[in-house]
C-alpha cells in the first residue's frame, strides 16, 4: 500500500513537471507571434483640434474608438494594423451616420502617427495626419510643434530671444528640436498680427514632447497650447519608432528560465524517487 501511494505521488510530480514545461514552451513559442503582431501594427494617437465641432465620437472602420472626445484632448498611442482605415468623426451620441468627417488614412507598420481633427464650421472639417519620430539616444529631450490653430497664420517660435522655428503654417508641424533637459519658455509669435504667446515647459531628458497649438487667435475657444510627452525609444535595430516598445535589455520572457528549472526539478525528483523505490523493492 505504501509503495502504491509513493508511485501515485511520483505520478503527480511527473505530471506537474510535464505540464509546467509544456506551459513554458507554449509561452516561449508565442513570443515570436507577439513580436510579429507588433511588427504589423502602426501606432496612432488622436488630437481634437477642431473648434466648433464640439464633443465627438471617433470611429475607425465602423468601430467606435473614442467616446465623448472633447476639444483640446490628446490621446496616447494605440496599436492599429498597418494599411488603410476609414475614420469617421461624429457629434457625440449621434452615431457614425452623422459623421462630419469621413476620411481614409493609411498607416505603415512600426510608425507612430498623430491624427488631428481640424477645421471650423465655416471652412469645413478634416483630418491631418503626421508621421512622428520617437527615436532618441542619450540624455537629451526632443520637442516638436504642431500648428493646428486655423486663424493664427504663420508663427515663429523663439527660445531665449533666438528664433528656433520660423514661418510654421496651419496644418503643418515643425521639425524636431533636440535640447538638454530643463525649464524653457517658448515664445510663439503670430507673424501677421504680432501677437506673442509664451509657453512654459519643463523638459526631461529621454522624453519626446509635442506642443499642439489649438483654438482661435481671435475667437472662442481661445488659442492654447497642449503638451504631450512620451518616453523616447532608443535608436537601435528592430525598435522602429514604437512609442510602446519595451526597453532593449528587457528579456522577452523573464520567467521562462525559472519555469524550465522548476519543471526539470519536478520531473527529476519523480524519476529519482521512482528508481529508489524500485531498488528497495528488489
Backbone as a ProteinNet text record, in pm:
[ID]
protein_1_A
[PRIMARY]
XXXXXXXXXXXXXXXXXXXXXXXXXXXXXXXXXXXXXXXXXXXXXXXXXXXXXXXXXXXXXXXXXXXXXXXXXXXXXXXXXXXXXXXXXXXXXXXXXXXXXXXXXXXXXXXXXXXXXXXXXXXXXXXXXXXXXXXXXXXXXXXXXXXXXXXXXXXXXXXXXXXXXXXXXXXXXXXXXXXXXXXXXXXXXXXXXXXXXXXXXXXXXXXXXXXXXXXXXXXXXXXXXXXXXXXXXXXXXXXXXXXXXXXXXXXXXXXXXXXXXXXXXXXXXXXXXXXXXXXXXX
[TERTIARY]
83.9	0	87.4	197.6	286.3	351.5	390.8	454	357.5	229.8	129.6	111.6	107.9	94.1	215	333.7	455.7	453.3	412.5	406.5	300.8	190.5	87.2	141.6	214.2	273.7	374.4	455	554.4	486.2	373.5	299.8	250.2	205.8	160.9	276.5	394.5	512	550.5	549.4	586.1	487.8	359.7	256.9	273.7	297.6	317.8	438.9	545.5	666	642.8	575.7	547.4	458.3	352.9	262.8	335.7	420.8	496.5	585.9	654.1	742.1	662.3	546.1	463.4	416	369.9	323.6	436.7	556	670.1	703.4	700.3	732	627.2	499.1	392.3	409.6	438.6	455.2	577.4	683	802.6	774	701.7	666.9	579.3	501.6	411.4	485.5	609.8	683.3	704.8	753.6	768.4	636.8	526.2	395.2	359.1	381.1	352.1	438.8	567.5	657.2	611.5	568.1	521.1	395.8	307.3	185.3	219.4	314.1	354.2	419.6	494.8	563.9	465.6	344.1	243.3	155.7	181.9	98.6	165.6	82.2	124.6	76.5	113.7	78.1	19.2	-104.6	-179.1	-233.6	-214.7	-281.8	-368.6	-469.2	-568.2	-575.1	-585.7	-596.2	-725.3	-803.1	-923.7	-885.6	-866.6	-823.9	-920.6	-1047	-1145.8	-1244.1	-1220.2	-1314.3	-1450.8	-1553.6	-1687.2	-1743.5	-1659.1	-1709.7	-1775	-1741	-1797.8	-1739.4	-1802.4	-1759.3	-1802	-1710.5	-1735.2	-1707.1	-1755.9	-1716.8	-1632.3	-1532.3	-1443.3	-1457.8	-1480.9	-1499.1	-1386.3	-1335	-1233.7	-1286.6	-1301.6	-1352.5	-1485.4	-1570.1	-1703.1	-1711.9	-1598.5	-1599.1	-1566.8	-1629.5	-1606.1	-1472.4	-1384.9	-1255.4	-1259.7	-1327.9	-1332.1	-1475.1	-1515	-1646.9	-1631.4	-1720.4	-1721.7	-1583.4	-1524.8	-1389.3	-1396.9	-1342	-1358.2	-1249.1	-1282.4	-1186.8	-1062.8	-945.7	-820.3	-762.9	-827.2	-779.7	-680.9	-576.7	-476.9	-473.3	-492.3	-486.2	-342.1	-320.9	-195.1	-196.5	-85.4	-78.8	-151.7	-222.9	-284.6	-239.6	-236.9	-198.9	-308.9	-266.8	-361	-294.3	-360.1	-296.9	-254.5	-139.3	-91.7	-190.8	-199.6	-290.2	-380.5	-487.4	-581.4	-699.9	-744	-855.1	-948.4	-1076.6	-1175.9	-1203.9	-1182.2	-1204.1	-1322.5	-1414.3	-1529.8	-1534.4	-1565.9	-1581.8	-1723.3	-1799.6	-1941.2	-1971.3	-2070.4	-2112.3	-2142	-2102.4	-2115.5	-2258.9	-2273.7	-2403.3	-2488.6	-2442.5	-2523.7	-2499	-2392.9	-2364	-2280.1	-2217.3	-2126.6	-2198.8	-2329.4	-2404.8	-2415.5	-2386.3	-2393.1	-2254.9	-2156.9	-2018.2	-2002.7	-1923.7	-1888	-1753.9	-1681.3	-1556.5	-1560.9	-1537.4	-1517.6	-1395.1	-1291	-1164.4	-1086.5	-1015.3	-931.5	-787.6	-728.2	-590	-510.7	-395.1	-308.3	-189.7	-158.8	-50.1	42.7	169.9	270.5	310.1	347.9	387	508.1	504.1	617.1	630.3	538	548.3	441.6	478.9	378.6	323.8	194	127.2	46	35	-61.8	-167.8	-294.5	-405.5	-489.4	-501.9	-572	-699.9	-809	-933.7	-923.3	-933.4	-911.4	-1026.3	-1023.8	-1121.5	-1226.8	-1307.8	-1414.7	-1545.2	-1652.7	-1783.5	-1783.3	-1715.5	-1716.2	-1623	-1511.6	-1414.6	-1436.8	-1511.8	-1528	-1427.6	-1457.5	-1374.5	-1297.8	-1179.7	-1099.8	-1000.7	-921.5	-816.1	-680.1	-584.8	-446.1	-362.3	-282.9	-202.2	-54	16.9	159.8	233.4	341	426.9	523.2	527.1	611.7	741.9	835.9	965	1003.2	991	1019.9	1155.5	1242	1375.8	1465.7	1539	1629.7	1725.8	1852.4	1953	2017.7	2061.1	2127.7	2031.7	2080.7	2005.3	1933.9	1927.6	1860.5	1709.4	1636.4	1492	1464.4	1348.5	1307.9	1174.4	1158.2	1034.8	990.2	858.4	801.1	673.4	649.1	530	436.5	307.7	204.4	112	103.8	23.4	-117.4	-212.2	-349.5	-450.5	-403.5	-491.2	-529.3	-659.1	-697.1	-683.3	-682.5	-677.4	-552.1	-453.4	-333.2	-236.7	-246.2	-148.7	-13.5	90.1	223.3	274.7	350.3	404.7	554.5	621.7	761.6	768.7	867.9	889.2	1031.6	1044.4	1176.1	1198.9	1325.3	1365.7	1481.1	1463.5	1569.2	1603.8	1504.6	1527.7	1578	1605.9	1656	1544.1	1519.1	1415.1	1463.1	1385.2	1423	1328.5	1210.1	1114.8	1062.4	1066.7	1028.9	922.2	815	714.3	634.5	605.8	527.1	380.7	322.5	186.5	85.7	-39.3	-151.8	-150.5	-184.5	-191.4	-54.7	50.2	184.8	251.4	357.7	435.7	578.8	647.7	788.3	875	1004.3	1099.1	1117.2	1197.9	1222.6	1340.9	1323	1431.9	1488.4	1619	1684.4	1754.5	1713.4	1763.1	1794.8	1881.5	1904.6	1778.7	1762.9	1651.4	1660.9	1545.6	1545.2	1415.6	1408.7	1290.1	1307.7	1203.7	1209	1081.7	1096.6	980.8	989.4	891.2	884.7	789.7	842.4	760.6	708.1	576.7	512.8	452.3	495.7	451	379.9	255	182.7	238.9	303.1	377.6	287.8	163.6	73.3	25.6	-14.1	-69.5	33.8	145.2	245.6	211.1	102	61.8	160.3	207.8	304.4	240.4	257	204.6	319.6	353.6	460.9	409.1	489.6	455.4	568.8	541.8	643.7	635.3	750.3	753.2	884.3	876.7	995.5	1015.7	1128.8	1155.6	1253.5	1229.1	1312.7	1387.4	1514.4	1592.8	1534.2	1545.5	1491	1343.9	1283.9	1141.5	1125	1014.4	979.2	851.2	856.1	744.4	678.2	546.6	467.9	387.9	398.4	324.3	220.3	92.7	-16.3	-79.9	-72.4	-140.7	-282.8	-381.6	-522	-603.9	-722.6	-809.9	-789.7	-851.1	-856.6	-781.7	-705.7	-636.3	-736.1	-841.6	-945.8	-1081.1	-1116.5	-1243.6	-1243.2	-1347.8	-1365.6	-1380.9	-1311.3	-1219.9	-1088.1	-1033.7	-910.3	-793.6	-695	-578.1	-510.5	-466.7	-394.5	-296.1	-209.7	-105.7	-113.5	-132.2	-143.5	-11.5	39.9	168.9	147.1	206.4	201.1	343.3	370.3	505.3	500.5	598.2	615.5	763.2	790	928.9	992.8	1113.7	1183.7	1219.8	1230.1	1272	1417.2	1506	1647.3	1660.5	1753.4	1774.1	1853.7	1789.3	1854.8	1782.4	1850.5	1784.3	1660.3	1558.6	1434.3	1343.6	1377.8	1287.8	1190.2	1223.5	1136.5	1117.2	999	966	851.3	838.8	729.4	730.3	630.6	629.8	599.6	552.5	519.2	623	739.4	838.8	893.9	922.9	986	1133.1	1198	1340.7	1418.8	1527.1	1601.2	1660.5	1692.7	1755.1	1654.9	1525.6	1425	1406.3	1418.8	1401.6	1260.2	1246.8	1115.1	1024.8	1081	1001.6	1082.7	1088.3	1183.6	1161	1038.8	1016.4	1043.2	1074.9	1090.8	1202	1325.6	1428.3	1385.6	1317.1	1271.3	1168.5	1078.1	977.1	1040.5	1140.7	1210.1	1277.7	1343.8	1414.7	1317.8	1202.5	1103.5	1053.2	1025	974	1074.6	1201.7	1304.8	1325.6	1316	1332.2	1221.3	1096.8	984.6	997.5	1033.8	1047.9	1162.2	1277.2	1392.6	1363.9	1295.7	1263	1175.7	1081.2	991.3	1068.6	1160.5	1237.3	1327.9	1396.9	1487.4	1411.2	1297.3	1218	1167.2	1127	1075.3	1186.1	1307.5	1418.3	1455.2	1455.1	1487.7	1387.3	1259.5	1156.3	1172.3	1205.8	1225.4	1346.2	1449.8	1570.7	1540.8	1464.2	1429.8	1340.5	1252.5	1163.3	1242.1	1351.3	1435.4	1510.3
-121.6	0	126.7	125.1	241.3	263.7	149.6	162	221.8	180.2	233.2	383.5	427	571.2	648.4	587	652.4	674.1	565.2	578	678.7	688.8	788.2	929.1	950.7	1083.4	1117.2	1015.8	1038.8	1074.4	1008.7	1037	1180.7	1228.3	1367.3	1462.6	1435	1519.1	1519.8	1399.8	1390.6	1467.9	1456.3	1528.1	1678.5	1725.2	1868.9	1919.6	1839.7	1880.4	1891.5	1792.3	1794.7	1912.6	1937.7	2049.3	2182.6	2198.4	2323.9	2346.8	2240.1	2251.5	2285.9	2222.5	2248	2391.9	2444.8	2583.4	2679.5	2652.8	2739.4	2740.5	2620.7	2613.3	2683.1	2670.3	2735.8	2886.7	2940.9	3086.5	3133.8	3052.2	3090.6	3091.1	2990.2	2985	3102.2	3154.7	3266.9	3397.9	3407.1	3532.7	3582.3	3496.6	3546.3	3590.2	3522	3560.4	3700.1	3725.9	3859.5	3964.3	3932.3	4027.5	4053.6	3946.8	3964	4049.9	4032.3	4112.7	4260	4291.4	4429.9	4484.6	4399.3	4445.5	4482.2	4428.3	4457.4	4576.1	4638.9	4749	4884.3	4984.7	5123.7	5169.3	5290.7	5343.3	5482.2	5499.4	5620.7	5688.5	5819.6	5898.7	6002.1	6049.2	6138.1	6268.9	6380.4	6513.9	6577.7	6631	6706	6853.9	6904	7043.1	7118.4	7079.4	7139.6	7225.6	7356.6	7443.9	7440.2	7431.6	7431.3	7292.3	7191.1	7055	7001.1	7061.5	7014.4	6881.1	6818.8	6686.9	6583.4	6491.5	6399.3	6255.1	6164.2	6023.8	5996.2	5909.1	5876	5727.7	5697.5	5559.8	5523	5401.6	5350.1	5220.9	5219.9	5102.6	5054.1	5147.3	5114.6	5091.8	5070.4	5050.3	5179.1	5198.4	5322	5313.6	5409.1	5415.6	5507.5	5621.9	5720.6	5769.5	5785.4	5839	5971.2	6065.2	6193.2	6258	6267.3	6319.2	6471.1	6538.5	6683.1	6759.6	6881.8	6969	6988	6985.5	7007.7	6884.4	6768.4	6644.2	6574.5	6516.2	6437.2	6297.7	6194.3	6058.1	6009.4	5895.1	5823.5	5745.4	5679.3	5597.5	5464.4	5418.9	5286.7	5212.4	5079.5	4998.2	4999.5	5004.5	4999.1	4921	4816.7	4739.5	4827.9	4795.6	4872.4	4861.2	4968	4968.2	5090	5084.5	5196	5174.6	5283.4	5276.4	5394.8	5367.4	5473.5	5529.8	5658.9	5725.6	5820.7	5810.4	5899.8	5971.4	6099.8	6181.9	6236.5	6206.6	6245.4	6313.5	6399.8	6457.1	6345.2	6366.7	6262.5	6212.4	6080.5	6017.9	6011.1	6067.4	6071.7	5952.5	5879.2	5763.7	5798.1	5694.9	5715.5	5772.5	5748.1	5801	5951.7	6015.7	6162.1	6226.1	6152.5	6199.5	6332.8	6422.3	6548.4	6534.7	6427.8	6395.9	6248.6	6218.2	6081	6082.5	6015.1	6025.4	5895.9	5857.1	5737.4	5777.6	5709	5736	5606.4	5614.5	5497.9	5508.3	5396	5395	5277.2	5294.5	5192	5123.2	4996.7	4918.7	4980.3	4983.4	5030.7	5180.8	5255.4	5402	5461.4	5556.6	5627.3	5747.4	5770.9	5881.2	5964.4	6093.1	6181	6215.8	6189.2	6222.5	6328.5	6445.3	6557.6	6589.5	6605.5	6657	6809.2	6868.7	7012.9	7076.2	7210	7283.4	7352	7434.8	7508.3	7486.3	7535.7	7522.6	7591.9	7705.5	7782.4	7722	7663.9	7609.6	7461.6	7395.9	7251.3	7177.8	7052.2	6972	6865.6	6830.8	6727.3	6670.3	6575.3	6516.1	6553.8	6576.5	6596.4	6489.5	6415.4	6305.9	6341.9	6313.4	6341.8	6214.3	6181.5	6071.6	6124	6059	6103.4	6024.5	6073.5	6006	6014	5901.5	5899.5	5838.9	5828.7	5775.4	5883.4	5846	5941.2	5863.7	5888.9	5826.4	5933.1	5892.3	5985.7	6054.4	6160.4	6226.3	6352.6	6374.8	6494.8	6474.1	6582.7	6577.4	6627.3	6586.7	6635.6	6706.6	6811.4	6891	6914.3	6903.9	6931.6	7012.8	7108.6	7193	7158.1	7141.5	7114.1	7236.4	7299.2	7420.3	7378.3	7381.9	7338.5	7448.7	7573.7	7687.9	7751.9	7744.6	7781.9	7929.6	8019.9	8162.5	8232.4	8157.7	8221.6	8268.4	8215.1	8249.3	8187.8	8219.7	8164.3	8206.6	8119.5	8152.4	8125.3	8203.3	8178.3	8134.3	8054.2	8010.3	8046.6	8115.1	8157	8108	8084.6	8046.5	8137.6	8209.3	8299.5	8405.1	8450	8553.5	8500.9	8371.4	8313.9	8236.8	8270.9	8201.8	8062.1	7960.8	7821.5	7756.3	7814.7	7767.8	7891.1	7890.1	8010.3	7977.7	8060.5	8051	7921.5	7866.6	7742.8	7775.4	7707.7	7739	7635.3	7674.4	7590.8	7454.2	7351.4	7212.4	7150.3	7215	7159.9	7146.4	7067.8	7051.9	7094.7	7130.1	7168.5	7043.5	7065.6	6958.3	6939	6841.9	6817	6900.2	6964.1	7034.4	6942.2	6922.8	6840.4	6933	6926	7020.9	6946.6	7003.6	6943.7	6956.2	6865.7	6878	7006.1	7059.6	7182.6	7259.8	7377.8	7463	7561	7571.7	7657.8	7741.5	7858.4	7936.2	7953	7896.6	7907.6	8023.1	8124.2	8238.6	8214.3	8195	8168.8	8299.9	8345.7	8474.6	8455.3	8503	8504	8618.6	8585	8686.6	8792	8757	8853.3	8959.9	8918.5	9013.4	9061.1	8988.6	9023.3	8975.2	8903.8	8851.7	8745.7	8762.7	8668	8594.1	8462.3	8379.4	8297.4	8318.9	8238.7	8101.9	8000.1	7864.4	7812.6	7794.2	7745.9	7594.1	7528.4	7382.6	7338.7	7236.6	7173.6	7040.4	7026.1	6909	6815.8	6687.8	6585.4	6508.9	6484.9	6408.4	6269.5	6220.4	6088.8	6089.7	6208.5	6221.3	6297.5	6268	6338.3	6416.4	6547.8	6636.5	6688.8	6694.4	6750.2	6867.8	6981.5	7102	7127.3	7120	7138	7275.7	7360	7489.1	7466.9	7486.1	7463.6	7586.7	7599	7711.7	7828	7940.1	8056	8174.3	8240.6	8361.7	8473.9	8476.8	8579.4	8510	8463.1	8394.4	8295.7	8214.2	8116.4	7977.6	7878	7880.3	7948.7	8020.2	8095.4	8000	8049.3	7968	7922.4	7799	7743.6	7640.3	7596.1	7501.8	7378.7	7262.6	7136.6	7061.3	7016.2	6947.5	6798.9	6715.5	6570.4	6517	6414.5	6360	6208.2	6148.3	6003.3	5974.2	5858.5	5817.7	5790	5838.1	5816.5	5669.8	5626	5489.9	5495.2	5414.2	5417	5386.9	5454.2	5432.2	5306.7	5191.1	5062.6	4980.1	4881.8	4799.3	4731.4	4721.1	4648.4	4717.4	4838.6	4907.5	4995.7	5033	5124.1	5251.3	5309.9	5426.4	5393.3	5267.4	5221.3	5294.8	5380.8	5453.4	5363.2	5240.4	5146.3	5035.9	5053.2	4946.5	4923.2	4796.3	4762.8	4802.1	4827.2	4856.7	4745.3	4783.8	4686	4574.8	4600.9	4499.9	4417.5	4434	4358.3	4223.5	4110.2	3979.2	3963.3	3889.7	3872.5	3787.5	3700	3615	3588.9	3683.8	3677.1	3559.3	3503.2	3393.2	3258	3254.6	3127.4	3039.9	3090.8	3003	2940.4	3018.9	2963.9	2854.6	2873.9	2772.2	2642.9	2653.4	2533.9	2461.7	2542	2480.8	2405.9	2468.3	2402.9	2275.2	2280.3	2162.5	2048.7	2081.3	1977.3	1922.3	2009.1	1963.3	1866.5	1900.5	1812.2	1678.3	1683.1	1558.9	1475.8	1544	1472.2	1409.7	1485.3	1431.7	1308.2	1311.7	1198.2	1075.9	1097	984.3	924.3	1010.6	960.9	883	938.8	871.8	737.2	730.4	605.2	499.6	544.2	447.7	398.6	487	446.9	346.9	369.7	278.1	141.3	138.3	10.8	-62.8	12.7	-51.6	-115.4	-46.1	-100	-223.6	-219.5	-332.5	-458.2	-440.2	-555.3	-608.6
0	0	0	82.5	86.7	-49.4	-111.6	-242.3	-344.4	-337.5	-430	-410.5	-279.8	-253.2	-306.1	-288.8	-333.2	-484.5	-555.2	-700.9	-743.4	-670.9	-702.3	-686.3	-574.8	-551.6	-659.5	-699.9	-805.8	-937.5	-965	-1088.3	-1090.3	-972	-962.9	-991.2	-930.9	-954.4	-1101.3	-1161.4	-1301.8	-1388.9	-1359.6	-1436.3	-1422.8	-1296.8	-1276.3	-1352.4	-1350.1	-1421.4	-1569.9	-1626.7	-1770.6	-1806.4	-1723.8	-1751	-1744.1	-1639.9	-1626.1	-1746.4	-1788.7	-1904.8	-2030.3	-2046.6	-2164.1	-2168.8	-2051.4	-2046.5	-2080.2	-2025.2	-2053.2	-2201.3	-2262.8	-2404.9	-2489.6	-2450.1	-2524.2	-2520.6	-2401.1	-2388.8	-2465.6	-2465.5	-2539.6	-2688.6	-2735.9	-2878.1	-2917.1	-2821.1	-2850.8	-2865.7	-2813.5	-2818.7	-2960.9	-3055.8	-3192.9	-3253.9	-3217.2	-3268.9	-3221.7	-3088.7	-3035.6	-3103.1	-3124.8	-3190.3	-3332.8	-3401.5	-3538.8	-3543.7	-3442.6	-3437.1	-3420.9	-3330.2	-3310	-3436.5	-3508.1	-3628.3	-3738.1	-3732	-3833.6	-3797.6	-3683.5	-3636.3	-3655.1	-3676.8	-3660.8	-3523.1	-3484.3	-3352.3	-3373.8	-3330.6	-3365.8	-3241	-3231.4	-3128.9	-3198.4	-3128.7	-3188.9	-3110.2	-3182.9	-3123.4	-3172.2	-3079.8	-3117.2	-3122.7	-3244.2	-3262.6	-3352.6	-3347.2	-3436	-3358.3	-3350	-3280.1	-3348.5	-3271.7	-3329.7	-3352.3	-3353.9	-3373.6	-3247.2	-3134.1	-3008	-2966.3	-2868.8	-2823.3	-2926.6	-2959.3	-3071	-3030.2	-3113.3	-3108.5	-3232.3	-3217.3	-3328.5	-3360.2	-3488.4	-3534.5	-3630.8	-3617.5	-3709.3	-3769.7	-3900.6	-3972.8	-3914.8	-3875.5	-3825.7	-3676.9	-3609.7	-3464.9	-3391.8	-3276.4	-3201.1	-3127.6	-3156.5	-3090.2	-2968.7	-2981.3	-2873.8	-2855.2	-2730.2	-2697.1	-2623.2	-2650.8	-2579.4	-2579.4	-2696	-2713.3	-2721.1	-2620.1	-2606.9	-2680.8	-2720.5	-2787.8	-2699.2	-2763	-2692.2	-2628	-2646.6	-2585.1	-2677.9	-2617.4	-2691	-2628.5	-2708	-2654.6	-2649.7	-2586.2	-2600.7	-2731.2	-2762.2	-2883.1	-2860.8	-2962.5	-2962	-3087.4	-3078.5	-3193.3	-3298.8	-3425.2	-3536.8	-3649.4	-3702.6	-3809.6	-3925.5	-3982.7	-4098	-4212.9	-4292.4	-4406.7	-4405.7	-4483.8	-4494.5	-4401.1	-4338.5	-4244	-4266.9	-4257.4	-4267.9	-4129.1	-4114.1	-3986.1	-4000.3	-3906.3	-3904.2	-3769.9	-3776.3	-3656	-3657.8	-3551.4	-3546.2	-3414	-3409.8	-3281.1	-3180.4	-3057.7	-2955.2	-2945.9	-2949.1	-2932	-3056.5	-3168.6	-3290.3	-3382.6	-3360.2	-3444.2	-3564.5	-3622.4	-3735.7	-3857.3	-3868.1	-3981.7	-3984	-3872.1	-3863.6	-3870.8	-3923.3	-3923.5	-3996.1	-3935.8	-4001.1	-4072.1	-4040.3	-4109.2	-4146.2	-4273	-4318.4	-4408.4	-4363.3	-4436	-4419.8	-4524.2	-4519.8	-4490.6	-4394.2	-4354.3	-4368.7	-4433.1	-4448.5	-4353	-4286.6	-4189.4	-4218.7	-4188.3	-4212.5	-4083.1	-4092.6	-3975.4	-3907.6	-3774.9	-3696.7	-3684.6	-3745.1	-3746.3	-3654.2	-3568.2	-3488.2	-3564.3	-3546.3	-3616.1	-3517.6	-3550.7	-3485.9	-3589.3	-3555.6	-3644.3	-3573.7	-3636	-3574.1	-3649.7	-3574.8	-3631.4	-3631.7	-3750.1	-3762.8	-3840.9	-3846.7	-3925.7	-3840.9	-3907.7	-3842.1	-3918.1	-3860.7	-3926	-4061.6	-4070.3	-4196	-4301.2	-4257.7	-4354.3	-4381.9	-4296.4	-4308.4	-4220.9	-4194.5	-4104.7	-4183.3	-4132.2	-4197.8	-4096.9	-4144.7	-4062.7	-4119.7	-4031.6	-4072.5	-4004.2	-4081.9	-4026.6	-4034.2	-3926.8	-3917.4	-3877.1	-3946.6	-3904.9	-3798.9	-3683.8	-3573.4	-3570.2	-3493.7	-3476.8	-3329.4	-3260.8	-3117.3	-3085.8	-3186	-3164	-3104.1	-3000.9	-2935.8	-2848.5	-2864.2	-2779.1	-2691.3	-2573.2	-2483.6	-2389.1	-2325.9	-2219.3	-2265.1	-2395.2	-2445.7	-2450.8	-2476.5	-2498.8	-2640.6	-2696	-2828.4	-2816.6	-2898.8	-2898.4	-3042.1	-3062.9	-3195.2	-3175.4	-3263.3	-3255.8	-3371.7	-3340.7	-3440.2	-3447	-3564.5	-3581.2	-3623.7	-3528.4	-3554.7	-3523.6	-3522.3	-3497.3	-3631	-3670.5	-3807.6	-3842.2	-3743.7	-3779	-3729	-3684.8	-3628.9	-3735.9	-3857.5	-3959.9	-3929.2	-4006.5	-3980.7	-3843.2	-3778.3	-3646.8	-3643.3	-3558.9	-3525.3	-3379.1	-3349.1	-3210.9	-3172	-3057.2	-3010.4	-2867.8	-2836.6	-2701	-2661.3	-2550.3	-2505.7	-2608.4	-2683.8	-2783.6	-2917.6	-2927.6	-3052.1	-3121.5	-3248.7	-3324.1	-3361.8	-3320.5	-3348.4	-3449.3	-3467.4	-3569.2	-3640.5	-3773	-3847.4	-3951.5	-3953.7	-4058.6	-4060.4	-3944.3	-3937.9	-3967.3	-4065.7	-4109.7	-4061.3	-4069.3	-4025.1	-4095.3	-4019.8	-4065.3	-4091.4	-4036.9	-4051.8	-3915.6	-3913.4	-3790.5	-3816.9	-3710.8	-3723.4	-3728.7	-3752.2	-3729.2	-3579.3	-3542.5	-3400.8	-3352.2	-3237.6	-3170.5	-3064.2	-3063.3	-2961.3	-2862.9	-2736.8	-2636.2	-2506.6	-2423.2	-2291	-2205.2	-2111.1	-2018.6	-1937.5	-1896.6	-1818	-1837.3	-1776.1	-1786.1	-1901.5	-1984.1	-2101.7	-2111.5	-2175.8	-2218.5	-2369.1	-2439.1	-2584.9	-2618.1	-2685	-2725.9	-2867	-2876.9	-3005.5	-3054.8	-3171.2	-3224.4	-3358	-3364.9	-3491.8	-3575.4	-3686	-3760.5	-3823.8	-3856.3	-3920.8	-3823.6	-3702.6	-3604.8	-3504.1	-3491.4	-3391.4	-3251.9	-3237.4	-3105.8	-3058.9	-2934	-2878.1	-2760.7	-2760.1	-2651.1	-2594	-2466.6	-2406	-2361.8	-2383.9	-2342	-2255.6	-2125.9	-2033.3	-2022.1	-2022.3	-2010.8	-1947.5	-1864.6	-1808.7	-1878.8	-1946.3	-2028.5	-1957.6	-1971.6	-1909.8	-2017.9	-1996.8	-2092.7	-2113.7	-2237.7	-2269.3	-2302.3	-2314.3	-2346.9	-2478.4	-2547.6	-2670.6	-2643.4	-2666.2	-2633.6	-2760.4	-2756.7	-2866.1	-2813.2	-2880.5	-2843.3	-2952	-2915.1	-3010.7	-2990.6	-3093.7	-3091	-3140.3	-3052	-3087.3	-3047.9	-3105.1	-3071.8	-3167.3	-3132.5	-3221.5	-3162.2	-3247.5	-3204.5	-3180.8	-3263.1	-3248.6	-3242.8	-3126.5	-3113.9	-2998.2	-2993.6	-2887.1	-2948.6	-2894.5	-2779.9	-2815.1	-2718	-2740	-2763.9	-2837	-2866.1	-2736.7	-2737.3	-2622.4	-2674.1	-2585.4	-2625.7	-2535.7	-2598.3	-2526.2	-2538.7	-2425.9	-2423.2	-2398.8	-2483.9	-2465.7	-2467.8	-2387.9	-2378.8	-2381.4	-2450.1	-2448.2	-2425.4	-2366.7	-2346.9	-2482.3	-2500.8	-2626.8	-2642.4	-2768.1	-2799.6	-2844.1	-2784.1	-2826.5	-2974	-3040.9	-3183.5	-3207.2	-3189.1	-3204.1	-3309.2	-3371.3	-3472.7	-3417.6	-3502.9	-3473.7	-3372.7	-3328.3	-3236.5	-3312.6	-3436	-3509.9	-3430.9	-3440.7	-3359.9	-3265.6	-3230.2	-3145.4	-3012.4	-2984.2	-2857	-2738.3	-2767.7	-2661.7	-2648.6	-2713.6	-2712.2	-2572.3	-2542.4	-2415.3	-2421.7	-2304.5	-2304.8	-2372.5	-2441.3	-2519.5	-2434.5	-2305.6	-2220.9	-2142.4	-2171.9	-2100.4	-2166.2	-2092.6	-2154.3	-2206.4	-2319.3	-2379.4	-2291.9	-2211.8	-2122.7	-1997	-1903	-1792.2	-1699.7	-1692.9	-1600.2	-1664.3	-1795.3	-1864.4	-1805.9	-1779.2	-1723.2	-1591.4	-1507.4	-1380.3	-1399.9	-1496.4	-1522.2	-1569.8	-1656.9	-1704.8	-1588.7	-1501.3	-1388.4	-1296.8	-1269	-1182.6	-1247.3	-1376.9	-1446.7	-1442.1	-1470.9	-1469.7	-1330.1	-1228.7	-1090.8	-1053.2	-1090.9	-1059.8	-1131.3	-1259.2	-1335	-1279.1	-1251.8	-1198.1	-1063.7	-976	-843.4	-855.6	-948.7	-967.3	-1015	-1111	-1164.5	-1058.3	-980.8	-876.6	-771	-730.2	-627.4	-675.9	-800.8	-856.2	-859.4	-904	-907	-768.8	-668.4	-531.9	-479.6	-511	-462.8	-528	-655.8	-723.8	-669.9	-637.5	-581.3	-446.4	-361.6	-231.2	-245.5	-349.7	-369.7	-404.3	-482.1	-519	-396.1
[MASK]
++++++++++++++++++++++++++++++++++++++++++++++++++++++++++++++++++++++++++++++++++++++++++++++++++++++++++++++++++++++++++++++++++++++++++++++++++++++++++++++++++++++++++++++++++++++++++++++++++++++++++++++++++++++++++++++++++++++++++++++++++++++++++++++++++++++++++++++++++++++++++

